[in-house]
Amino acid sequence: MSRLVSRNPKAAEKRRRKKKKSPRAASQSAEIERSETLGISVTRAVFYIHPNALLTVRLVPSLPCNIDAASHELVLLPTMFPSAVSVQEDMAMVSIAHPPPGFENKGKNYYTIWRTVFEIDTKYMPIEPIGRGAYGVVCSSIDHETKEKVAIKKINNTFENPIRPLRTLREIKLLRRLKHDNIITLKDVMVPPNSRSFKDVYLVFELMDTNLCEIIQSPQPLSDYQCRYFLFQLLRGLKYLHSANVIHRDLKPENLFVNGVDCKLKIGDFGLARSMTRSGQGMSSYVATQWYRAPELLVCSNRYDTSIDMWSVGCILAELLGRRPLFPGTDDINQLERIVSVLGVKGDADLNFIDNEHARKYIKSLPHRLDIPLASVYSHANPLAIDLLKKMLVFDPSKRIDVTEALQHPYMTSFYDPLFEPAADGPVDLGFDDDVEEDAIREMMWEEILFYHQEREVASRA
């Protein structure tokens, strides 16, 4: 559910300075309330600012005695307003549509959003578009039954290629089974009008303010406390995921969604996730986004495990500390070269996990250099953060720290509570592999959608 949107914070800030504070803004300047987030009592102040400006959220934690209780300020670019256009211009991008005669389905309303027709259940009212990509369009909406704001993701022409339906089915099946504070919630999957011929799929997610990529790229400073809190939540969600025997395989800042009020972080986009319950079967090495791919994936290994997620977490931590990607490779070869240039290779012992003889020879042929001390790359960072980072970015996956060990690291001491880290009820088996016929995928998707609605109906009667 990555939000591919562009922003111009400098232009927004310039406009904000030109405008005087309105009486309404003055009267609604701050809303103070208490909330509990993962056992941390937080006083939050939400400041009313023009929607095209930066949203300022000040967090004053009531923390355990071993944490500095200094005030923390977080400035976010809210995805509710994905560009520098006005609300009126955004609303103009949502209009009522009329389906061709004979194609209208009962229980559905039709809207045009960014030139894309949405056929959605009548209980949802679109607000505005918030993102788009190759898959389709995402819009924020109101659920009239619950009065909640949600994000509706339309996946266009789901079956036009063999990859998209697999990713969609994975996400639906996994998110129905995975329930955790730090994993995005799939609230609804709209039932299509026909089980045999449906083309588009509509997923309804909880609405989050922004993602970690936008926070990292914003001009605001990030305190060590904020970095630790984001990392802790990522590790906490990942521990639950790994306890279900599931690898995410595409962890990156764009797939980590954040709420501005309480800094709540949730892992999203499970289209590449894979269960490991079927032992002995190889998996695709063409997973994860380039800059966050573990070395074992770069050498085309199809035998890997949850350690690839821990490598991605290390890259994300480095990006939080340095505000830019650590390994921005242009292709697999360049990515490998960049990793070796920073981490170095200490000898054959670091390469024993590589089955591909050509890959092993290539790495040995690279100019020999010692590893660059990460403490010098991130000289301002907490030494404990550097120590944890080094344990995550280990070339040999068998020597890489796992998620439980990472949560128990001294850098996480302020947050970690072994009694408050729920594990999954058991391993999750998706019930299919990458090689599935379209008809079988369509049938499984339909059954999953109906089963999902049966669960919701039972819950509503409870």
C-alpha positions, 0 to 999 in steps of 0.5 A, spaced: 500 500 500 505 504 498 503 511 497 507 514 491 505 521 492 510 527 491 510 533 495 513 540 495 514 542 503 518 548 501 512 551 497 507 549 502 511 552 507 512 559 503 504 559 502 503 558 510 508 564 512 504 568 507 497 567 510 495 569 517 492 565 522 484 565 521 480 566 527 478 558 526 485 556 527 486 560 533 480 557 536 482 550 535 489 551 536 491 545 540 487 539 542 490 536 548 488 529 550 492 522 554 493 516 550 496 509 552 501 507 546 505 500 548 505 502 555 507 509 554 503 514 557 503 520 552 500 527 552 499 529 545 497 536 542 494 536 535 495 543 532 491 546 527 494 548 521 492 549 514 492 542 511 497 544 505 502 546 511 506 541 515 503 538 521 506 539 528 505 534 533 509 535 540 509 528 544 511 529 552 512 522 554 511 520 561 516 515 561 520 510 565 525 513 570 531 510 565 528 514 559 530 522 559 523 525 559 524 531 555 519 533 550 519 530 543 517 534 537 515 530 530 513 534 524 509 530 519 507 531 512 500 528 512 498 523 506 491 526 507 493 532 503 498 528 498 500 534 494 501 542 494 494 543 491 488 545 495 482 541 498 478 544 493 482 542 487 483 535 491 475 534 491 474 536 484 478 529 483 472 525 486 466 526 482 460 521 482 460 517 476 454 513 472 456 506 469 453 504 462 446 501 462 446 494 464 452 494 468 450 497 474 450 493 481 445 493 487 449 495 493 454 499 489 455 507 488 460 509 482 465 515 483 471 517 478 477 518 482 483 521 478 480 518 472 479 511 475 472 509 476 471 506 483 465 501 484 464 501 491 459 499 497 454 504 498 456 505 506 463 508 503 463 515 501 470 517 498 473 523 501 479 524 496 485 520 493 491 519 497 496 515 492 497 511 486 501 506 483 502 501 477 496 497 481 491 503 481 489 508 486 488 509 493 483 514 496 481 516 503 473 514 505 468 515 510 465 508 513 458 511 514 457 504 519 463 505 523 464 513 522 471 511 521 476 514 516 479 508 511 483 507 505 480 504 499 485 501 495 483 499 488 487 494 484 485 495 477 485 489 472 487 484 477 488 478 473 491 482 467 498 479 469 500 473 473 504 477 478 498 481 481 493 476 483 498 472 487 500 478 490 493 480 492 491 473 494 497 473 499 495 480 502 488 478 503 489 471 506 495 473 510 492 480 513 485 476 515 490 471 519 495 476 522 492 481 528 497 485 531 498 492 533 504 493 529 501 490 523 496 494 518 489 492 519 485 490 513 478 492 515 474 489 509 474 486 502 468 488 498 465 482 494 465 483 487 458 482 483 460 476 479 465 470 482 467 468 475 468 474 471 471 480 476 477 484 474 478 489 480 479 488 487 477 493 493 481 492 499 479 497 505 485 498 510 485 503 516 487 510 514 494 512 517 497 519 516 504 518 513 509 513 512 516 512 514 519 514 508 516 521 508 518 522 515 525 521 513 525 525 507 522 531 511 526 537 514 525 535 521 530 533 526 529 526 529 531 524 536 534 518 538 528 517 542 524 517 536 528 513 532 528 507 538 521 508 538 520 507 530 525 501 530 522 498 537 515 498 533 518 495 527 521 489 531 515 488 535 511 487 529 516 483 525 517 478 531 509 477 531 510 476 523 516 471 524 513 467 529 507 465 524 513 463 520 512 468 515 517 472 511 515 479 509 520 480 503 519 487 502 520 491 508 522 498 506 520 505 509 515 506 504 511 500 507 511 502 514 505 507 516 505 512 521 500 516 525 502 523 527 499 523 533 502 518 537 507 516 532 504 509 532 508 505 526 505 499 522 507 494 517 504 494 511 504 491 503 504 484 504 504 482 497 511 479 497 510 476 503 511 468 504 510 463 509 515 458 510 511 452 512 512 448 506 519 445 507 524 443 502 521 448 497 525 454 494 523 461 494 524 466 489 530 471 490 527 476 486 524 479 492 525 486 496 526 493 493 533 493 491 536 498 496 534 493 502 535 486 499 540 482 503 546 479 500 543 472 499 538 475 495 543 478 490 547 472 489 540 469 487 539 464 492 533 461 493 534 458 500 533 464 505 529 465 511 527 470 516 534 473 516 533 477 509 527 481 513 533 483 519 537 485 513 532 490 511 531 492 518 538 494 518 538 498 512 532 502 515 535 503 521 541 506 517 536 510 514 533 513 520 540 515 523 543 518 516 536 520 513 538 517 506 539 510 504 546 506 506 546 502 499 543 506 494 545 501 488 543 501 481 542 494 480 544 487 483 551 488 481 552 495 484 548 493 490 553 488 492 559 492 490 556 498 495 555 493 500 562 490 500 565 497 500 562 499 506 562 492 510 568 489 507 569 481 506 573 478 511 575 472 507 572 465 505 568 464 512 564 470 510 562 467 503 560 460 505 553 461 505 553 462 497 552 456 493 553 460 486 561 459 485 561 464 480 558 469 485 563 467 490 569 468 485 566 475 483 565 477 490 573 475 491 575 479 485 572 486 488 578 490 490 580 488 497 578 493 503 577 493 510 570 495 513 568 502 514 566 503 521 559 505 522 560 509 528 564 514 523 559 514 518 554 516 523 558 519 528 552 523 531 548 516 533 547 513 539 553 508 540 548 502 542 544 504 535 551 503 532 552 496 535 545 493 534 546 496 526 552 492 526 549 486 528 543 487 523 548 488 517 552 482 517 554 479 510 553 472 512 545 470 514 547 465 519 551 470 523 545 475 523 542 477 529 534 475 529 528 479 531 528 476 538 535 478 540 534 485 537 528 486 541 533 484 547 539 488 545 540 494 550 538 499 545 531 497 546 531 496 553 527 502 554 521 499 551 522 491 551 517 487 555 517 480 554 510 479 557 508 484 552 510 481 546 505 477 543 506 471 538 502 468 533 497 463 535 501 458 530 504 458 523 500 461 517 500 456 511 497 460 505 495 454 502 499 455 495 505 457 492 508 461 486 505 457 481 498 457 481 493 457 475 489 463 474 482 460 475 485 457 482 487 464 484 480 467 482 476 461 486 481 462 492 480 469 492 473 469 492 472 464 498 477 468 502 473 474 501 466 470 503 470 467 509 472 474 511 465 477 510 462 471 514 467 473 520 465 480 520 458 478 520 459 473 526 463 479 530 458 484 529 453 479 532 457 478 538 
